[in-house]
Amino acid sequence: MQLMQLQQSFDDLQRQFGDPNLNAIYGAGCVSSPKACFVFMNPPGRNVAADPTWTGLRAPWLGTKNIWKLFYQIGVLPKHIFERTQRLHSSEWTLDFAHEIYQSLADQDLYITNLAKCTQQDARPLPNSVFRAYLPSFHKEMTVIAPQRIITFGNQVSSILLDAPIKVSAVRKSAMPLRIKSQSYPVYPTFYPVGQGMRNIDHAIEDIRWVLQR
């Protein structure tokens, strides 16, 4: 469900770029050629797994609500799990529930990660230089899991990963190649569906459904 061999490098980068009093957050889900890998920006500090007292799965979006609306509406999260994500306060999330969510996503052949794994106390945007510092470890992550397709969220992440200026609204439902050594992975940029990006969540849902049905 997670790649143990990369966790030390992500912890080292957390001390360099994140809050040293918070945990780094790792990718999680199906780690053997998932049909899709979802790549977000960087984890929010309100993720319950960022707390050093958390001893369970350190995976994206634990203890939050909005992102699970996306996964439910694209049809990869069961209704009973989704309803619990909306009902529970962040302090009520348990280690078992976190594992249940990601086991469900792994069973759907999906993997979720962030380009940058560093957490901060606030929601300030990260400069491009920080995301680029994560590219070598991210490339190793992709090489190990070997996703069939990659879905990136937002202009910044898409542009850095593809090393080209990307405007999501202009490339919707378009595959762009990401070459890592001898391998090439199709990347589909889509709208970031959290925070101010919630206004574009319907477009993100439409695009992701289209990609997953290919």
C-alpha positions in Angstrom: 0.0 0.0 0.0 3.0 2.3 0.5 6.6 2.3 -0.7 8.8 1.8 2.3 12.1 2.3 0.4 11.4 6.0 -0.3 10.2 7.1 3.1 13.5 8.1 4.5 14.2 10.5 1.6 10.8 12.1 2.0 11.5 12.5 5.8 14.8 14.2 5.0 13.0 16.6 2.5 10.4 17.3 5.2 13.1 18.7 7.5 14.5 20.8 4.6 11.3 22.2 3.2 8.4 21.5 5.7 7.7 22.1 9.3 10.2 20.0 11.3 7.5 19.4 13.9 5.2 17.7 11.4 5.4 14.4 9.5 5.9 14.1 5.8 3.0 12.5 4.0 3.7 9.6 1.6 1.8 8.2 -1.4 -0.6 5.3 -0.8 -2.9 2.9 -2.6 -2.1 0.2 -5.3 1.7 0.1 -5.7 1.8 -2.3 -8.6 1.0 -0.8 -11.9 -2.2 1.0 -10.8 -4.6 2.0 -13.6 -4.3 5.7 -12.4 -2.0 7.7 -10.2 -3.4 11.0 -8.8 -0.8 13.7 -8.2 -1.7 16.6 -6.0 0.5 19.6 -4.9 1.7 19.2 -1.3 -0.2 17.9 1.8 -2.0 20.3 4.1 -0.9 20.5 7.7 -4.4 19.7 8.8 -3.9 16.1 7.6 -4.1 14.1 10.8 -1.2 11.9 9.8 1.1 15.0 9.9 0.8 14.9 13.7 3.9 13.2 15.1 1.7 11.3 17.5 -0.1 9.6 14.6 1.3 6.0 14.3 -0.7 4.8 11.3 -0.7 5.2 7.6 0.8 8.6 6.6 -1.3 9.1 3.4 -2.8 12.1 1.6 -6.0 13.9 2.8 -6.6 11.9 6.0 -8.9 13.9 8.3 -10.1 16.2 5.6 -13.5 16.3 3.8 -13.7 18.0 0.4 -11.4 15.8 -1.6 -13.4 12.7 -0.8 -16.4 14.3 -2.6 -14.3 14.0 -5.8 -13.4 10.4 -5.3 -17.0 9.5 -4.4 -18.4 11.3 -7.4 -16.0 9.6 -9.9 -17.2 6.3 -8.5 -14.1 4.9 -6.8 -15.1 5.4 -3.1 -18.0 3.4 -1.6 -20.9 5.4 -0.2 -20.5 4.2 3.4 -16.8 5.2 3.5 -17.6 8.6 1.9 -20.3 9.3 4.4 -17.9 8.7 7.3 -15.4 11.1 5.8 -18.1 13.8 5.8 -19.5 13.0 9.3 -16.3 12.5 11.3 -14.4 15.4 12.9 -10.7 15.2 12.1 -10.0 14.2 15.7 -12.3 11.2 15.3 -10.4 9.6 12.4 -8.8 6.4 13.5 -5.8 4.4 12.2 -8.2 1.6 11.1 -10.4 4.0 9.2 -7.4 5.5 7.4 -6.3 2.1 6.4 -9.8 1.2 5.3 -10.0 4.2 2.9 -6.7 3.4 1.2 -7.4 -0.3 1.0 -10.6 0.6 -0.8 -8.7 2.8 -3.2 -6.0 0.1 -3.7 -8.8 -2.4 -4.5 -9.9 0.1 -7.2 -6.4 -0.1 -8.6 -5.6 3.6 -7.7 -2.6 5.3 -6.1 -2.7 8.8 -4.6 0.4 11.0 -3.9 1.7 14.5 -3.8 4.5 15.9 -5.9 5.9 17.5 -2.8 5.5 15.5 0.4 6.3 18.3 2.9 3.6 19.6 5.3 3.5 23.1 6.8 1.4 24.6 9.6 -0.2 27.1 7.2 -1.5 26.8 3.6 1.0 29.1 1.9 1.8 28.1 -1.7 5.1 26.4 -2.3 7.6 28.0 -4.8 8.5 26.0 -7.9 11.9 25.4 -6.6 10.5 23.2 -3.8 8.5 21.1 -6.2 11.5 20.7 -8.4 13.6 19.5 -5.5 11.1 16.6 -5.2 11.3 15.6 -8.8 14.1 13.0 -8.4 12.3 11.1 -5.6 9.0 11.5 -7.4 10.5 9.9 -10.5 11.7 7.0 -8.4 8.2 6.7 -7.0 6.7 6.4 -10.5 9.4 4.0 -11.7 8.6 1.6 -8.8 4.8 1.7 -9.0 4.7 2.0 -12.9 1.2 3.6 -13.2 -0.7 3.1 -16.4 -1.7 6.8 -16.5 -1.0 9.8 -14.3 -3.6 12.5 -13.5 -2.1 15.8 -12.3 -4.0 18.5 -10.5 -3.5 22.2 -11.3 -1.3 24.3 -13.5 1.7 24.4 -11.2 2.1 20.7 -10.6 1.4 19.8 -14.2 3.9 22.4 -15.6 6.7 21.3 -13.3 6.2 17.6 -13.8 6.0 18.0 -17.6 8.7 20.7 -17.7 6.5 22.9 -19.9 4.0 25.7 -19.3 0.6 24.0 -18.9 -2.8 25.7 -18.7 -5.2 23.0 -17.7 -8.2 24.6 -19.3 -6.4 24.4 -22.7 -5.3 20.7 -22.5 -8.3 19.0 -20.9 -8.6 15.2 -21.8 -5.3 15.3 -23.5 -2.4 12.9 -22.8 1.1 14.4 -22.5 4.1 12.1 -22.2 6.3 12.1 -19.1 9.6 10.3 -19.9 11.5 8.8 -16.9 14.6 7.0 -18.2 13.4 4.5 -20.8 9.7 4.6 -19.8 7.0 7.0 -20.9 3.8 7.6 -18.9 0.7 9.4 -20.2 -0.1 12.5 -18.1 -3.6 14.1 -18.0 -3.6 17.5 -16.4 -6.9 18.5 -14.8 -8.3 21.2 -12.5 -7.3 21.3 -8.8 -10.6 20.5 -7.0 -9.9 21.8 -3.5 -10.0 25.3 -1.9 -10.7 28.0 -4.5 -10.5 25.2 -7.1 -13.8 23.8 -5.8 -15.5 25.9 -8.5 -13.9 23.6 -11.0 -14.7 20.3 -9.3 -17.4 19.4 -11.9 -14.8 19.8 -14.7 -12.3 17.7 -12.8 -14.9 15.0 -12.2 -15.8 15.0 -15.9 -12.2 14.8 -17.0 -11.2 12.1 -14.6 -14.2 9.9 -15.5 -13.2 10.2 -19.1 -9.6 9.2 -18.4 -10.5 6.2 -16.2 -13.0 4.9 -18.9 -10.3 4.8 -21.6 
